[in-house]
């Protein structure tokens, strides 16, 4: 499923947020947190492609 959303950042972000919600409902808080961190990394990656700002994290590498 995840590979199908690779070319569409909006769908990928929505999918990750939905997954985080499902994990939270089942009290899998660590899994939900992983989904949210991955979402934040995707947004950072997208922003770094739009603007070259020194104060913005440069993609997913920053979250390692």
C-alpha positions as CSV (number, residue, x, y, z in Angstrom):
1,X,0.0,0.0,0.0
2,X,2.8,2.4,0.9
3,X,4.5,2.0,-2.4
4,X,1.3,3.0,-4.2
5,X,1.3,6.4,-2.4
6,X,5.0,7.2,-3.0
7,X,4.3,9.5,-6.0
8,X,1.5,11.4,-4.2
9,X,2.7,13.2,-1.1
10,X,-0.9,14.3,-0.2
11,X,-2.2,10.7,-0.2
12,X,0.8,9.5,1.6
13,X,0.4,12.1,4.4
14,X,-3.3,11.3,4.7
15,X,-2.6,7.6,4.9
16,X,0.0,8.1,7.6
17,X,-2.4,10.3,9.6
18,X,-5.1,7.7,9.3
19,X,-2.7,5.0,10.4
20,X,-1.7,7.1,13.4
21,X,-5.3,7.5,14.4
22,X,-6.0,3.7,14.1
23,X,-2.9,3.0,16.2
24,X,-4.0,5.5,18.9
25,X,-7.5,3.9,19.0
26,X,-5.8,0.6,19.8
27,X,-3.5,2.2,22.4
28,X,-0.4,1.5,20.2
29,X,1.0,4.9,21.0
30,X,4.5,4.2,19.9
31,X,3.3,3.1,16.5
32,X,1.1,6.2,16.2
33,X,4.1,8.3,17.1
34,X,6.2,6.7,14.4
35,X,3.5,7.5,11.8
36,X,3.4,11.2,13.0
37,X,7.2,11.5,13.0
38,X,7.3,10.1,9.5
39,X,4.6,12.6,8.5
40,X,6.7,15.4,9.9
41,X,9.7,14.2,7.9
42,X,7.6,14.1,4.7
43,X,6.5,17.7,5.2
44,X,10.1,18.8,5.9
45,X,11.2,17.0,2.7
46,X,8.5,18.7,0.7
47,X,9.3,22.2,2.2
48,X,13.0,21.8,1.5
49,X,12.2,21.1,-2.1
50,X,10.0,24.3,-2.3
51,X,12.4,26.7,-0.5
52,X,16.1,26.7,0.3
53,X,16.0,28.0,3.9
54,X,18.8,27.4,6.3
55,X,16.5,27.2,9.3
56,X,14.3,24.4,7.7
57,X,15.4,20.8,8.2
58,X,16.7,19.2,5.0
59,X,14.4,16.3,4.4
60,X,14.0,13.0,6.3
61,X,17.8,12.8,7.1
62,X,17.3,15.4,9.8
63,X,14.9,13.0,11.7
64,X,17.4,10.2,12.0
